[in-house]
């Protein structure tokens, strides 16, 4: 069973997004993660120019081998100073700008600056916005200055993970103990593969946290299912149990509850099927019998009723009935042989969706005080 859980966690690693661009590659998790952040405090920067600047930063990050994310601890952020601005008489009227662009990489949570770089660009346009856009288009992601700049920042980030690995693990486990499992896994998966020792330790811990998550969900779902069962909400009770995996300690309890639910369902379906056949409605009887699960205590009784009804039908009705029974039999065999595999796939998909919700975190306020001085 441990192999099965390891497989699930491997799938979790490859699908964990936490703000990854939907077009990103799965190897982004092996990269140092760097968020682009354009502050609202940049004086005079038009909205359209801000979007262009953010796109330029994203491209610089990607071109230099780092993974782009949202809400990462580590950020690349710019500041803009207007060195020269002139309105050129027309027609048409033109605006000329000379801008000093300063770029910074650092720890946006603790406000620690790692690396900085600057460049000057010029632009001309029919308005302030178009002049800004013209100037910012001069930023080329392949400019050699960005390679050293990004590399210096990357080295500092790797040093952070190597120096603070124990703190990272402790922080993750603190969140896991508070049942904040997605946040804990997010912290652990943020460690890049290039920080090899810490990366391996955090992968092992991720498996532990994920198992804690499954155990907690199992207990909660059994409690919900029990309440639903008491309230005769049988379908809802079953829905709480189907996602419980064999690896968790309360799996047997969940299976016992599911068997009770199936036995109730089958008894109800058999009663309706017998009532329908008492009225000689073979089609309705067939419909109710098809609701009887192959692993319920009524399965043999359902097959006997199928056979009994079949023996009392005329040729035309029997042909239609045999087709209905064949369809029922195929469905039950498929459930026996393939049902668990389908359930397992559905569970994996549900886990991926649930874990990916962790990316919908509140907007982070970065601390870049003093970086622009």
C-alpha positions as CSV (number, residue, x, y, z in Angstrom):
1,X,0.0,0.0,0.0
2,X,2.9,2.3,0.6
3,X,3.8,2.0,-3.1
4,X,0.3,3.1,-4.0
5,X,0.5,6.2,-1.7
6,X,4.0,7.0,-3.1
7,X,2.4,6.9,-6.6
8,X,-0.3,9.3,-5.5
9,X,2.2,11.7,-4.1
10,X,4.3,11.5,-7.3
11,X,1.2,12.5,-9.2
12,X,0.7,15.3,-6.7
13,X,4.2,16.6,-7.3
14,X,3.6,16.8,-11.1
15,X,0.3,18.5,-10.8
16,X,0.8,20.8,-7.8
17,X,0.3,24.2,-9.2
18,X,0.2,26.8,-6.4
19,X,0.0,29.7,-8.8
20,X,2.0,28.1,-11.6
21,X,1.1,29.5,-15.0
22,X,-1.3,27.0,-16.6
23,X,1.0,26.7,-19.6
24,X,4.0,25.9,-17.3
25,X,6.1,22.8,-17.6
26,X,6.2,20.1,-14.9
27,X,9.9,20.7,-14.4
28,X,9.1,24.1,-13.0
29,X,8.9,22.5,-9.5
30,X,12.6,21.6,-9.9
31,X,13.5,25.2,-10.5
32,X,14.1,28.1,-8.1
33,X,10.7,29.9,-7.8
34,X,10.6,33.6,-8.4
35,X,7.5,35.8,-8.4
36,X,7.3,39.0,-10.5
37,X,5.9,41.9,-8.5
38,X,5.2,45.4,-9.8
39,X,4.4,47.7,-6.9
40,X,1.5,50.1,-7.0
41,X,3.9,52.7,-5.5
42,X,5.8,53.3,-8.8
43,X,4.9,56.9,-9.5
44,X,3.2,57.7,-12.8
45,X,3.3,54.2,-14.3
46,X,0.2,53.8,-16.5
47,X,-1.8,50.6,-16.2
48,X,-1.1,49.4,-19.7
49,X,2.7,50.0,-19.2
50,X,2.5,48.1,-15.9
51,X,1.1,45.0,-17.6
52,X,3.9,45.2,-20.2
53,X,6.5,45.5,-17.6
54,X,5.2,42.5,-15.7
55,X,5.2,40.4,-18.9
56,X,8.8,41.5,-19.5
57,X,9.8,40.4,-16.1
58,X,8.1,37.0,-16.5
59,X,10.0,36.5,-19.7
60,X,13.3,37.4,-18.1
61,X,12.7,34.9,-15.3
62,X,11.8,32.1,-17.7
63,X,14.6,32.9,-20.1
64,X,17.1,32.5,-17.3
65,X,15.9,29.1,-16.1
66,X,13.8,30.0,-13.1
67,X,10.2,28.9,-12.4
68,X,7.5,31.6,-12.5
69,X,4.9,31.6,-9.7
70,X,2.5,33.7,-7.8
71,X,2.9,34.5,-4.1
72,X,6.4,33.1,-3.8
73,X,8.7,34.2,-1.0
74,X,11.3,35.4,-3.5
75,X,10.5,38.2,-5.9
76,X,11.9,40.2,-8.8
77,X,10.5,43.7,-8.7
78,X,11.3,46.9,-10.5
79,X,11.3,50.6,-9.8
80,X,11.1,53.4,-12.4
81,X,12.6,56.9,-12.2
82,X,11.8,59.5,-14.9
83,X,15.2,61.1,-15.8
84,X,13.9,63.3,-18.6
85,X,10.4,64.1,-20.0
86,X,9.6,66.5,-22.8
87,X,6.5,67.3,-24.8
88,X,7.4,67.8,-28.4
89,X,5.2,70.2,-30.4
90,X,3.2,68.8,-33.3
91,X,1.2,68.1,-35.0
92,X,1.0,65.4,-33.8
93,X,2.0,66.1,-30.2
94,X,4.7,63.7,-28.9
95,X,5.9,62.8,-25.5
96,X,9.6,61.8,-25.1
97,X,10.8,59.9,-22.0
98,X,14.1,58.8,-20.6
99,X,13.6,56.2,-17.8
100,X,16.0,54.7,-15.3
101,X,14.8,51.1,-14.6
102,X,16.1,49.5,-11.4
103,X,15.5,45.7,-10.9
104,X,15.7,43.9,-7.5
105,X,15.7,40.3,-6.4
106,X,15.1,39.4,-2.8
107,X,13.1,37.8,0.0
108,X,9.8,39.6,-0.2
109,X,8.6,38.2,3.2
110,X,11.5,39.3,5.3
111,X,12.5,42.3,3.2
112,X,16.0,41.2,2.4
113,X,17.6,42.4,-0.8
114,X,19.7,39.9,-2.7
115,X,20.7,41.5,-6.0
116,X,20.1,44.6,-8.1
117,X,20.6,45.9,-11.6
118,X,19.8,49.0,-13.5
119,X,19.4,50.2,-17.1
120,X,18.3,53.3,-19.0
121,X,15.6,53.3,-21.8
122,X,14.0,55.9,-24.0
123,X,10.6,56.1,-25.6
124,X,8.4,58.4,-27.7
125,X,4.7,58.3,-28.1
126,X,1.5,60.3,-28.7
127,X,0.7,60.2,-25.0
128,X,2.4,59.5,-21.7
129,X,1.1,55.9,-21.8
130,X,2.4,55.3,-25.3
131,X,5.8,56.9,-24.4
132,X,6.1,54.5,-21.4
133,X,5.2,51.5,-23.6
134,X,7.7,52.6,-26.2
135,X,10.4,52.9,-23.6
136,X,9.6,49.6,-21.8
137,X,9.7,47.7,-25.2
138,X,13.5,48.4,-25.1
139,X,13.8,45.8,-22.3
140,X,15.2,42.7,-24.0
141,X,15.0,39.5,-22.0
142,X,18.2,38.3,-23.7
143,X,20.2,41.3,-22.5
144,X,23.4,39.9,-20.9
145,X,23.0,42.1,-17.8
146,X,20.0,40.0,-16.7
147,X,21.9,36.7,-16.8
148,X,24.4,37.7,-14.1
149,X,21.6,39.6,-12.2
150,X,19.3,36.5,-12.1
151,X,22.2,34.2,-11.3
152,X,23.3,36.2,-8.3
153,X,19.8,36.2,-7.0
154,X,19.5,32.5,-7.6
155,X,22.6,31.8,-5.6
156,X,21.2,33.7,-2.6
157,X,17.9,31.9,-2.8
158,X,19.7,28.5,-2.8
159,X,21.7,29.6,0.2
160,X,18.5,30.5,1.9
161,X,17.1,26.9,1.5
162,X,20.4,25.3,2.5
163,X,20.7,27.5,5.7
164,X,17.0,27.4,6.7
165,X,16.0,23.8,5.8
166,X,15.2,22.9,9.4
167,X,13.1,26.0,9.8
168,X,11.2,25.2,6.6
169,X,10.4,21.7,7.8
170,X,9.4,23.0,11.2
171,X,7.1,25.6,9.7
172,X,5.5,23.1,7.5
173,X,4.9,20.6,10.3
174,X,3.4,23.4,12.5
175,X,0.9,24.1,9.8
176,X,0.2,20.4,9.3
177,X,-0.4,20.0,13.1
178,X,-3.0,22.8,12.7
179,X,-4.6,20.8,9.8
180,X,-3.4,23.4,7.3
181,X,-2.2,20.6,5.0
182,X,-2.3,22.4,1.7
183,X,-0.2,25.3,3.1
184,X,2.3,22.8,4.6
185,X,2.7,21.0,1.3
186,X,3.0,24.3,-0.5
187,X,6.0,25.2,1.7
188,X,7.7,21.9,1.2
189,X,7.2,21.7,-2.6
190,X,8.6,25.2,-2.9
191,X,12.1,23.9,-2.2
192,X,13.9,23.6,-5.6
193,X,15.6,20.4,-6.7
194,X,18.9,22.3,-7.0
195,X,19.0,22.5,-3.2
196,X,19.4,18.7,-3.2
197,X,19.7,17.8,0.5
198,X,16.8,20.0,1.6
199,X,14.8,19.0,-1.4
200,X,15.1,15.3,-0.5
201,X,14.2,15.9,3.1
202,X,11.2,18.0,2.2
203,X,9.9,15.4,-0.3
204,X,10.0,12.8,2.4
205,X,8.1,15.1,4.8
206,X,5.6,15.9,2.0
207,X,4.6,12.2,2.0
208,X,4.1,12.3,5.7
209,X,2.0,15.5,5.6
210,X,-0.1,14.1,2.7
211,X,-0.8,10.9,4.7
212,X,-1.8,13.1,7.7
213,X,-4.2,14.9,5.4
214,X,-5.7,11.6,4.2
215,X,-6.1,10.4,7.7
216,X,-7.8,13.5,8.9
217,X,-10.2,13.5,5.9
218,X,-11.0,9.9,6.5
219,X,-12.1,10.6,10.1
220,X,-14.1,13.6,9.0
221,X,-15.8,11.8,6.2
222,X,-16.8,8.9,8.3
223,X,-18.3,11.3,10.8
224,X,-20.3,13.0,8.0
225,X,-21.4,9.6,6.5
226,X,-22.6,8.4,9.9
227,X,-24.7,11.5,10.4
228,X,-26.1,11.1,6.9
229,X,-26.9,7.5,7.5
230,X,-28.8,8.3,10.7
231,X,-30.8,10.8,8.7
232,X,-31.6,8.2,6.0
233,X,-29.6,10.2,3.5
234,X,-28.0,7.1,2.0
235,X,-26.6,8.5,-1.2
236,X,-25.0,11.4,0.6
237,X,-23.5,9.0,3.2
238,X,-21.9,7.0,0.4
239,X,-20.6,10.1,-1.3
240,X,-18.5,10.9,1.8
241,X,-16.9,7.4,1.8
242,X,-16.0,6.6,-1.8
243,X,-12.8,8.8,-1.8
244,X,-11.3,7.0,1.2
245,X,-8.1,5.2,0.2
246,X,-6.9,1.8,1.4
247,X,-3.8,3.3,2.9
248,X,-5.6,5.1,5.8
249,X,-6.3,3.5,9.1
250,X,-10.0,4.0,9.0
251,X,-10.5,2.4,5.6
252,X,-12.0,-0.8,7.0
253,X,-14.5,1.2,9.0
254,X,-15.4,3.1,5.8
255,X,-15.9,-0.2,3.9
256,X,-18.1,-1.5,6.6
257,X,-20.3,1.6,6.3
258,X,-20.4,1.3,2.6
259,X,-21.5,-2.3,2.8
260,X,-24.3,-1.3,5.2
261,X,-25.3,1.4,2.7
262,X,-25.3,-1.0,-0.3
263,X,-27.3,-3.5,1.7
264,X,-29.9,-0.9,2.4
265,X,-30.0,0.2,-1.2
266,X,-30.3,-3.3,-2.5
267,X,-33.0,-4.2,-0.1
268,X,-35.0,-1.1,-1.2
269,X,-34.3,-1.9,-4.9
270,X,-35.4,-5.5,-4.5
271,X,-38.6,-4.5,-2.8
272,X,-39.5,-2.2,-5.6
273,X,-38.5,-4.8,-8.3
274,X,-40.7,-7.4,-6.7
275,X,-43.6,-4.9,-6.5
276,X,-43.1,-4.1,-10.2
277,X,-43.1,-7.7,-11.2
278,X,-46.2,-8.4,-9.1
279,X,-47.9,-6.0,-11.4
280,X,-46.2,-7.8,-14.4
281,X,-44.2,-4.7,-15.3
282,X,-40.9,-6.4,-16.4
283,X,-39.3,-3.2,-17.7
284,X,-39.8,-1.4,-14.4
285,X,-38.6,-4.5,-12.5
286,X,-35.5,-4.6,-14.7
287,X,-34.8,-0.9,-13.9
288,X,-34.9,-1.5,-10.2
289,X,-32.8,-4.7,-10.4
290,X,-30.1,-2.8,-12.2
291,X,-29.6,-0.7,-9.1
292,X,-28.5,-3.8,-7.1
293,X,-24.7,-3.7,-6.7
294,X,-22.8,-6.9,-7.5
295,X,-21.1,-6.9,-4.0
296,X,-24.3,-6.4,-2.0
297,X,-26.0,-9.1,0.0
298,X,-28.9,-9.0,-2.5
299,X,-26.9,-9.8,-5.6
300,X,-27.8,-13.5,-5.8
301,X,-31.4,-12.7,-5.0
302,X,-31.5,-10.2,-7.8
303,X,-30.0,-12.7,-10.3
304,X,-32.6,-15.3,-9.2
305,X,-35.4,-12.8,-9.8
306,X,-34.0,-12.0,-13.2
307,X,-34.0,-15.6,-14.1
308,X,-37.5,-16.1,-12.7
309,X,-39.0,-13.2,-14.6
310,X,-37.2,-14.4,-17.8
311,X,-38.8,-17.8,-17.6
312,X,-42.3,-16.4,-17.6
313,X,-42.0,-14.0,-20.5
314,X,-43.2,-14.7,-24.1
315,X,-40.7,-14.8,-26.9
316,X,-40.7,-11.1,-27.8
317,X,-40.6,-9.9,-24.2
318,X,-38.0,-12.5,-23.4
319,X,-35.7,-11.2,-26.2
320,X,-35.9,-7.7,-24.8
321,X,-35.5,-9.0,-21.2
322,X,-32.4,-11.0,-22.1
323,X,-30.8,-7.9,-23.6
324,X,-31.6,-5.9,-20.4
325,X,-30.1,-8.7,-18.3
326,X,-27.0,-8.9,-20.5
327,X,-26.5,-5.2,-20.1
328,X,-26.9,-5.6,-16.3
329,X,-24.5,-8.5,-16.1
330,X,-21.8,-6.6,-18.1
331,X,-22.2,-3.6,-15.8
332,X,-21.9,-5.7,-12.7
333,X,-18.8,-7.5,-14.0
334,X,-17.2,-4.3,-15.0
335,X,-17.9,-2.9,-11.5
336,X,-16.2,-5.9,-10.0
337,X,-13.2,-5.9,-12.2
338,X,-12.6,-2.2,-13.1
339,X,-14.6,-0.2,-10.5
340,X,-11.8,0.2,-8.1
341,X,-9.5,1.5,-10.9
342,X,-12.1,4.1,-11.9
343,X,-12.6,5.0,-8.3
344,X,-8.8,5.4,-7.8
345,X,-8.6,7.7,-10.9
346,X,-11.4,9.8,-9.6
347,X,-9.8,10.1,-6.2
348,X,-6.5,11.2,-7.7
349,X,-8.3,13.8,-9.8
350,X,-10.2,15.0,-6.7
351,X,-6.9,15.2,-4.7
352,X,-5.2,17.2,-7.4
353,X,-8.1,19.7,-7.6
354,X,-8.3,20.0,-3.8
355,X,-4.6,20.6,-3.4
356,X,-4.5,23.1,-6.2
357,X,-7.0,25.2,-4.3
358,X,-4.1,26.2,-2.1
359,X,-3.0,28.6,-4.8
360,X,-6.0,30.7,-4.1
361,X,-4.3,32.4,-1.1
362,X,-5.0,36.0,0.0
363,X,-2.9,38.6,-1.8
364,X,0.5,38.9,-0.2
365,X,1.9,42.2,0.9
366,X,5.6,42.2,0.1
367,X,8.1,44.0,2.2
368,X,10.4,45.9,-0.1
369,X,11.0,48.9,2.2
370,X,14.5,50.3,1.6
371,X,15.1,48.4,-1.7
372,X,14.6,51.6,-3.8
373,X,17.1,53.8,-1.8
